[in-house]
Amino acid sequence: MKRIATSFIVMLILTACIFPLQARADDDTILGAGATFPYPLYSKMFDAYNKKYGTRINYQSIGSGGGVKQILSRTVDFGTSDAFMSDEELKQAPDKLVHIPTCLGAVVITYNLSGNPVLNMTPDIIADIFLGKLSKWNDARITAINPGIKLPPTNIVVIHRSDGSGTSAIFTDYLAKVSKEWKHKVGAGKSVNWPTGMGAKGNEGVAGLIKQIPGSLGYAELIYTRQNKMPAASVKNKAGVFITPSLESTSAAANVTIPDDTRVSITDTDAKDGYPISGFTWILVYKEQNYSSRKLKKADDVAKLLWWMTHEGQNYTKPLDYSPLPKAAAEKAEKAIKGIMYSGNSLIK
């Protein structure tokens, strides 16, 4: 009987984990899910929007991979991802999806060393650490670019994401651009076969694990390191300049041509003052909102929310260590939102 009871409890837990989004997708609340990268910003935005307009938004921070899966299965009103969907992923969608950029962020190299020194890192050193080829903190290559900083003779404990992650997509996209060995052996994507290290779920999980393990090193979004008072390395960019991750250096990285579908990578930027591990984050919605018995009001609520996020909502970016949309990206976002329809009629005029 105990085994039966235990099995029943396990079944209930698994059911709750698999179907929570589906169960709430049909109420009056706008339901979204996906990236942990913009979660602190979205939490603030959605709270402010609710207080001003009374619209409820339930956002579940489950990782970019989960956000893509949920929007493809239409169990949410919008998905979010720090990695734009590939052509192959878009082909899996039952109808046309649009990408709406909401802000930019920096993926930083953070670590747990006594005294929290601010280190310099080069592309080859970062790649070799995550390839498992460079394993000691006092390796000559690291000490050479960090004069005056005494580094311990201990092993570097690598921490990476264990879930499907847009943060990982940005980071591995960068590594694939700066390291031929990484590109051929590992590649880029929301989930990869990591050559070394320990996995943790979400940006918060990575930051938490690094704080617990002396000598560890990993990657996380800038706000998570600032919230946890963790150091962030300055990274040598393509122009040969060591760049500290900041709002300004992240924005500078986005000084590129933005395509109409807004799917663009800004890692390993050519900008002299640009931080090289930067990226946009996107909200994913269906261009035609009349599907699965959705009511006009729900579609209208979603479109109005997106318009607010890319306009007035941008005021919340800088206070939370995110970079606002540059003018070119904001204009593309406007065009995409105006293209969202209900039965062929635009929701935002």
C-alpha positions as CSV (number, residue, x, y, z in Angstrom):
1,M,0.0,0.0,0.0
2,K,2.9,2.3,0.8
3,R,4.4,1.7,-2.6
4,I,1.0,2.4,-4.3
5,A,0.6,5.6,-2.3
6,T,4.1,6.7,-3.1
7,S,3.6,6.0,-6.8
8,F,0.3,8.0,-6.8
9,I,2.0,11.0,-5.2
10,V,4.9,10.8,-7.7
11,M,2.3,10.6,-10.5
12,L,0.6,13.7,-9.2
13,I,3.9,15.6,-9.0
14,L,4.9,14.6,-12.5
15,T,1.4,15.6,-13.8
16,A,1.7,19.0,-12.2
17,C,5.1,19.5,-13.7
18,I,4.0,18.5,-17.2
19,F,0.7,20.2,-17.4
20,P,0.7,23.4,-15.3
21,L,0.8,25.8,-18.3
22,Q,-2.0,24.1,-20.1
23,A,-4.2,24.2,-17.1
24,R,-4.1,28.0,-16.8
25,A,-3.9,28.9,-20.5
26,D,-7.6,29.6,-21.0
27,D,-8.3,32.1,-18.1
28,D,-8.2,35.9,-18.3
29,T,-4.5,35.9,-17.4
30,I,-1.8,36.4,-20.1
31,L,0.4,33.4,-19.8
32,G,4.1,33.5,-20.8
33,A,7.1,31.2,-20.3
34,G,10.7,31.0,-21.2
35,A,14.0,32.8,-20.6
36,T,15.5,33.3,-17.2
37,F,17.8,35.9,-18.7
38,P,15.1,38.7,-18.6
39,Y,13.1,37.4,-15.7
40,P,14.0,40.2,-13.2
41,L,13.1,42.8,-15.8
42,Y,9.9,41.1,-16.9
43,S,8.8,40.6,-13.3
44,K,9.1,44.4,-12.7
45,M,7.5,45.2,-16.1
46,F,4.5,42.9,-15.6
47,D,3.9,44.2,-12.0
48,A,4.0,47.8,-13.2
49,Y,1.7,47.0,-16.1
50,N,-0.8,45.2,-13.9
51,K,-1.0,48.1,-11.5
52,K,-1.6,50.6,-14.3
53,Y,-4.0,48.6,-16.5
54,G,-5.2,45.8,-14.3
55,T,-4.1,43.1,-16.8
56,R,-2.6,40.0,-15.1
57,I,0.5,38.4,-16.5
58,N,1.8,35.0,-15.3
59,Y,5.4,34.5,-16.4
60,Q,7.2,31.3,-15.7
61,S,11.0,31.4,-15.9
62,I,11.7,27.9,-17.3
63,G,14.5,28.6,-19.7
64,S,14.5,29.6,-23.4
65,G,14.3,26.0,-24.6
66,G,11.1,25.6,-22.5
67,G,9.7,28.9,-23.9
68,V,10.2,27.8,-27.5
69,K,8.5,24.4,-26.7
70,Q,5.6,26.0,-25.0
71,I,4.9,28.5,-27.8
72,L,5.2,25.8,-30.5
73,S,2.6,23.7,-28.6
74,R,0.4,26.8,-28.1
75,T,0.1,26.3,-24.3
76,V,1.1,29.9,-23.6
77,D,0.2,33.3,-25.0
78,F,3.8,34.1,-25.6
79,G,7.2,32.4,-25.3
80,T,10.5,34.1,-24.6
81,S,14.0,33.2,-25.7
82,D,17.5,34.7,-25.7
83,A,18.3,32.8,-28.8
84,F,16.3,33.5,-31.9
85,M,14.5,30.5,-33.4
86,S,16.3,28.8,-36.2
87,D,14.6,28.3,-39.6
88,E,14.2,24.6,-38.7
89,E,12.4,25.5,-35.5
90,L,10.1,28.0,-37.2
91,K,9.1,25.2,-39.7
92,Q,7.8,23.2,-36.7
93,A,5.4,26.0,-35.8
94,P,1.7,25.5,-36.8
95,D,1.6,29.1,-38.0
96,K,3.9,32.1,-38.5
97,L,5.7,33.3,-35.4
98,V,7.2,36.7,-35.0
99,H,10.2,37.8,-32.9
100,I,9.9,40.9,-30.8
101,P,13.1,42.2,-29.2
102,T,12.6,43.7,-25.7
103,C,16.1,44.6,-24.4
104,L,19.7,43.6,-24.5
105,G,21.9,41.9,-21.9
106,A,25.4,40.8,-21.3
107,V,26.5,37.3,-20.5
108,V,29.5,37.6,-18.1
109,I,32.3,35.3,-16.9
110,T,31.9,35.1,-13.2
111,Y,33.9,33.2,-10.6
112,N,34.5,32.5,-6.9
113,L,38.0,33.7,-5.8
114,S,39.1,35.1,-2.5
115,G,38.9,38.9,-2.6
116,N,36.7,39.0,-5.7
117,P,39.4,40.3,-8.0
118,V,38.3,41.7,-11.4
119,L,40.1,39.5,-13.9
120,N,40.9,40.0,-17.6
121,M,40.0,37.1,-19.9
122,T,40.8,36.5,-23.6
123,P,38.7,34.5,-26.1
124,D,41.2,31.7,-26.3
125,I,41.5,31.4,-22.5
126,I,37.7,31.3,-22.1
127,A,37.3,28.6,-24.8
128,D,40.1,26.5,-23.4
129,I,38.6,26.6,-19.8
130,F,35.3,25.4,-21.1
131,L,37.0,22.8,-23.3
132,G,38.7,21.5,-20.2
133,K,42.2,22.2,-21.6
134,L,43.1,25.0,-19.1
135,S,42.4,23.8,-15.6
136,K,44.5,25.7,-13.1
137,W,43.8,29.3,-11.9
138,N,47.5,30.1,-11.8
139,D,48.1,29.0,-15.4
140,A,50.7,31.2,-17.0
141,R,48.3,32.4,-19.7
142,I,45.9,33.8,-17.0
143,T,48.6,35.3,-14.8
144,A,50.2,37.0,-17.8
145,I,47.2,39.2,-18.5
146,N,46.4,39.8,-14.8
147,P,49.6,41.3,-13.4
148,G,49.5,42.1,-9.7
149,I,46.8,39.5,-9.0
150,K,47.8,36.5,-7.0
151,L,45.9,33.5,-8.3
152,P,45.7,30.2,-6.4
153,P,47.3,26.9,-7.7
154,T,43.9,25.2,-7.5
155,N,41.6,23.7,-10.2
156,I,39.1,25.7,-12.0
157,V,35.6,24.2,-11.4
158,V,33.6,24.9,-14.5
159,I,29.8,25.6,-14.0
160,H,27.4,25.7,-17.0
161,R,23.7,25.5,-17.6
162,S,22.0,22.2,-17.4
163,D,18.7,23.3,-19.1
164,G,17.9,24.5,-22.6
165,S,19.1,28.1,-22.3
166,G,19.2,31.2,-24.4
167,T,22.1,32.4,-22.2
168,S,23.9,29.2,-23.3
169,A,23.0,29.9,-26.9
170,I,24.6,33.4,-26.7
171,F,27.7,32.1,-24.9
172,T,28.3,29.1,-27.2
173,D,27.6,31.3,-30.2
174,Y,30.4,33.5,-29.0
175,L,32.7,30.5,-28.4
176,A,32.0,29.1,-31.8
177,K,33.0,32.4,-33.4
178,V,36.3,32.8,-31.5
179,S,37.4,29.1,-31.3
180,K,37.6,26.8,-34.3
181,E,38.1,23.9,-32.0
182,W,34.9,24.7,-30.0
183,K,32.9,25.2,-33.2
184,H,33.9,21.8,-34.6
185,K,33.9,19.8,-31.3
186,V,30.9,21.3,-29.5
187,G,29.1,23.9,-31.6
188,A,26.5,26.4,-30.6
189,G,22.9,26.1,-29.3
190,K,20.6,26.3,-26.3
191,S,21.8,22.9,-25.3
192,V,25.3,21.4,-26.1
193,N,27.4,18.5,-24.9
194,W,29.6,20.3,-22.5
195,P,33.2,18.9,-22.5
196,T,33.7,19.6,-18.8
197,G,32.0,21.0,-15.7
198,M,28.9,20.8,-13.5
199,G,25.4,21.8,-14.6
200,A,22.9,24.1,-12.9
201,K,19.4,25.2,-13.9
202,G,18.8,28.8,-14.8
203,N,21.0,31.9,-14.4
204,E,20.0,31.9,-10.7
205,G,21.2,28.3,-10.4
206,V,24.5,28.9,-12.0
207,A,25.1,32.0,-9.9
208,G,24.1,30.2,-6.7
209,L,26.4,27.2,-7.4
210,I,29.4,29.4,-8.1
211,K,28.8,31.2,-4.8
212,Q,28.9,27.9,-3.0
213,I,32.1,26.5,-4.6
214,P,35.4,28.2,-4.1
215,G,37.5,28.2,-7.3
216,S,34.5,27.8,-9.6
217,L,33.9,29.7,-12.8
218,G,30.8,30.0,-15.1
219,Y,28.7,32.3,-17.1
220,A,25.5,34.1,-16.2
221,E,23.5,37.3,-17.1
222,L,25.0,40.5,-15.7
223,I,22.1,41.3,-13.3
224,Y,22.4,37.9,-11.5
225,T,26.1,38.6,-10.8
226,R,25.4,42.2,-9.6
227,Q,22.5,41.0,-7.4
228,N,24.8,38.4,-5.8
229,K,27.8,40.8,-5.5
230,M,29.9,38.5,-7.8
231,P,32.8,39.7,-10.0
232,A,32.5,39.8,-13.8
233,A,35.6,39.5,-15.9
234,S,36.6,42.1,-18.5
235,V,36.8,40.3,-21.9
236,K,39.1,41.2,-24.8
237,N,37.0,42.0,-27.8
238,K,37.8,41.7,-31.6
239,A,39.4,45.2,-31.5
240,G,41.8,43.9,-28.9
241,V,40.3,46.0,-26.0
242,F,39.5,44.5,-22.6
243,I,35.8,45.5,-22.1
244,T,34.0,45.6,-18.8
245,P,30.4,44.4,-19.2
246,S,28.1,47.3,-18.7
247,L,24.9,48.9,-20.1
248,E,27.0,51.1,-22.4
249,S,29.3,48.4,-23.7
250,T,26.3,46.1,-24.3
251,S,24.5,48.7,-26.2
252,A,27.6,49.4,-28.3
253,A,27.7,45.7,-29.3
254,A,24.3,46.2,-30.9
255,N,25.5,48.8,-33.4
256,V,24.7,46.5,-36.3
257,T,22.2,46.2,-39.1
258,I,18.9,44.8,-37.7
259,P,17.0,42.6,-40.2
260,D,13.2,42.9,-40.5
261,D,12.6,39.7,-38.6
262,T,15.0,41.0,-35.9
263,R,16.9,37.6,-35.7
264,V,20.5,38.8,-35.4
265,S,23.6,37.7,-33.4
266,I,25.7,40.5,-31.9
267,T,28.4,38.3,-30.2
268,D,32.1,39.0,-31.1
269,T,31.1,42.4,-32.2
270,D,33.3,44.6,-34.4
271,A,32.5,47.7,-32.3
272,K,35.7,48.9,-30.6
273,D,33.9,49.7,-27.3
274,G,31.4,46.8,-27.5
275,Y,31.3,44.0,-25.0
276,P,31.7,40.8,-27.0
277,I,29.3,38.4,-25.2
278,S,26.0,40.4,-25.6
279,G,22.6,39.5,-27.0
280,F,19.0,40.5,-27.5
281,T,16.2,38.7,-25.9
282,W,12.9,38.1,-27.7
283,I,9.2,37.6,-27.1
284,L,7.7,35.0,-29.5
285,V,4.1,35.3,-30.5
286,Y,1.9,34.1,-33.4
287,K,1.3,36.7,-36.1
288,E,-2.3,35.6,-36.4
289,Q,-3.8,35.5,-33.0
290,N,-7.2,33.9,-33.8
291,Y,-6.3,30.3,-33.0
292,S,-7.3,27.6,-30.5
293,S,-10.6,29.4,-29.7
294,R,-8.8,32.5,-28.5
295,K,-11.0,35.5,-27.9
296,L,-10.3,38.9,-29.5
297,K,-9.9,40.4,-26.0
298,K,-7.0,38.1,-25.2
299,A,-5.3,38.9,-28.5
300,D,-5.8,42.6,-27.9
301,D,-4.4,42.4,-24.4
302,V,-1.3,40.6,-25.7
303,A,-0.6,43.2,-28.4
304,K,-1.1,46.1,-26.1
305,L,1.3,44.6,-23.5
306,L,4.0,44.1,-26.2
307,W,3.5,47.7,-27.4
308,W,3.9,49.0,-23.8
309,M,7.0,46.8,-23.2
310,T,8.8,48.2,-26.2
311,H,7.9,51.8,-25.4
312,E,7.1,52.9,-21.9
313,G,8.3,49.7,-20.4
314,Q,11.8,50.5,-21.7
315,N,12.2,52.9,-18.7
316,Y,12.6,49.8,-16.5
317,T,15.6,48.4,-18.3
318,K,18.6,50.5,-17.1
319,P,17.7,50.5,-13.4
320,L,17.8,46.7,-13.6
321,D,21.1,46.5,-15.5
322,Y,19.6,45.7,-18.9
323,S,20.3,47.8,-22.0
324,P,17.2,49.4,-23.7
325,L,16.4,48.7,-27.3
326,P,18.5,50.9,-29.7
327,K,16.5,53.0,-32.1
328,A,16.9,50.6,-35.1
329,A,15.7,47.6,-33.0
330,A,12.8,49.5,-31.5
331,E,11.6,50.5,-35.0
332,K,11.7,46.8,-36.1
333,A,9.9,45.8,-32.9
334,E,7.1,48.4,-33.7
335,K,6.7,47.0,-37.2
336,A,6.5,43.4,-35.9
337,I,3.8,44.3,-33.3
338,K,1.7,46.3,-35.8
339,G,1.8,43.1,-38.0
340,I,0.1,41.0,-35.2
341,M,-3.5,40.3,-36.3
342,Y,-6.8,38.8,-35.3
343,S,-8.7,37.3,-38.2
344,G,-6.5,39.3,-40.6
345,N,-7.1,42.7,-38.9
346,S,-4.2,44.5,-37.2
347,L,-4.5,44.9,-33.4
348,I,-2.3,47.9,-33.1
349,K,-3.0,50.7,-35.7
